[in-house]
Amino acid sequence: MAPRQAPLCGLAPHCLWLLGVILLMDVSARPANHSSARERAGNKEEPEILPPDHLNGVKLEMDGHLNKDFHQEVFLGKDMDGFEEDAEPRRSRRKLMVIFSKVDVNTDRRISAKEMQRWIMEKTAEHFQEAIEESKVHFHAVDPDGDGRVSWDEYKVKFLVSKGHNEQEVVEKIKNGEELKVDEESERLGPVARRQGACSPAQEVLENLKDRWYQADNPPSDLLLTEDEFLSFLHPEHSRGMLKFMVKEIVRDLDQDGDKQLSLPEFISLPVGTVENQQGQDIDDSWVRDRKKEFEELIDANHDGIVTMAELEDYMDPMNEYNALNEAKQMIAIADENQNQHLEPEEVLKYSEFFTGSKLMDYARNVHEEF
């Protein structure tokens, strides 16, 4: 698939988070949505050669969960880490007002939907560039001979080594055409397996990866990926064809009646498990409420109660300018207390947690000072 150009400037859902850990956790701690960016950063270990579950600036995670950091990602761009919980409040307020000034192109001290749309597309372009740079690092890690093309076998070796296999033994077996016994449980599982309470073996993960590899391989298919094709393999948002593939996989995992489209009950269906206390019930209520709102207001474009693959693809496409405008209007509506369809400095500071993930106090008293 040819890579897409950034605007204005994984693995299929069967390969996701630890089911075993989830099942061992107290059910009340079951997350209603995917972990936040700060939680992911805290859990990050060595560079991962698997396609990431989370794609910055994309509305859904690979497992079909809502990306609850989306609004912060498209408002802050590559400055996501600039608003830590323990940051000095005065400095954070000043940074937020600097961003406000950049969004406010006509300097009328109000942010319109068009200005916010332009800003969202610009920040999305930053995430696209970050993904390109990250993909280059991973590509060179799995291209040991440096010929600019990665074979499926080369990638498979690196994957199995990351799961604890001996690299030399794996290479020899592949070279001699011997059977590889991949019987340990994979680290990631899809939503269907999660709902069914089953564990997917690493062999199934490999099969899913190979299917994805085929999809990223431009015809004529030779199972050799160039750097651009490898980018599409890791980040399907960079390729129209791979984005379609990602949408197809998400629909397949959420679709309960096999009609290849999603009804509201299917989209808001809760993960497996029961809740035993009020905290757990609150999490479930939040899951249903958030997904119902997203389904009815943004994904189901023609409001017929059914989401087709085409509608889901449009919704998930980070390069869709019409969606960016809708998101801009929604973000403004969240904080628009005076109902003038614009954002003003006081409103942005008051709703700083929505825009930055950090709550900045004393917003009214300090807004004029920051300007």
Secondary structure as GFF3:
##gff-version 3
##sequence-region A 1 371
A	DSSP	alpha_helix	19	24	.	.	.	ID=ss1
A	DSSP	three_ten_helix	27	29	.	.	.	ID=ss2
A	DSSP	alpha_helix	37	43	.	.	.	ID=ss3
A	DSSP	alpha_helix	70	76	.	.	.	ID=ss4
A	DSSP	three_ten_helix	77	82	.	.	.	ID=ss5
A	DSSP	alpha_helix	89	103	.	.	.	ID=ss6
A	DSSP	alpha_helix	113	141	.	.	.	ID=ss7
A	DSSP	beta_strand	150	151	.	.	.	ID=ss8
A	DSSP	alpha_helix	152	162	.	.	.	ID=ss9
A	DSSP	alpha_helix	167	175	.	.	.	ID=ss10
A	DSSP	alpha_helix	191	196	.	.	.	ID=ss11
A	DSSP	alpha_helix	202	216	.	.	.	ID=ss12
A	DSSP	beta_strand	224	225	.	.	.	ID=ss13
A	DSSP	alpha_helix	227	234	.	.	.	ID=ss14
A	DSSP	three_ten_helix	236	238	.	.	.	ID=ss15
A	DSSP	alpha_helix	240	254	.	.	.	ID=ss16
A	DSSP	beta_strand	262	263	.	.	.	ID=ss17
A	DSSP	alpha_helix	264	268	.	.	.	ID=ss18
A	DSSP	alpha_helix	278	294	.	.	.	ID=ss19
A	DSSP	pi_helix	295	299	.	.	.	ID=ss20
A	DSSP	beta_strand	306	307	.	.	.	ID=ss21
A	DSSP	alpha_helix	309	316	.	.	.	ID=ss22
A	DSSP	alpha_helix	321	335	.	.	.	ID=ss23
A	DSSP	alpha_helix	345	350	.	.	.	ID=ss24
A	DSSP	alpha_helix	352	356	.	.	.	ID=ss25
A	DSSP	alpha_helix	363	370	.	.	.	ID=ss26
###
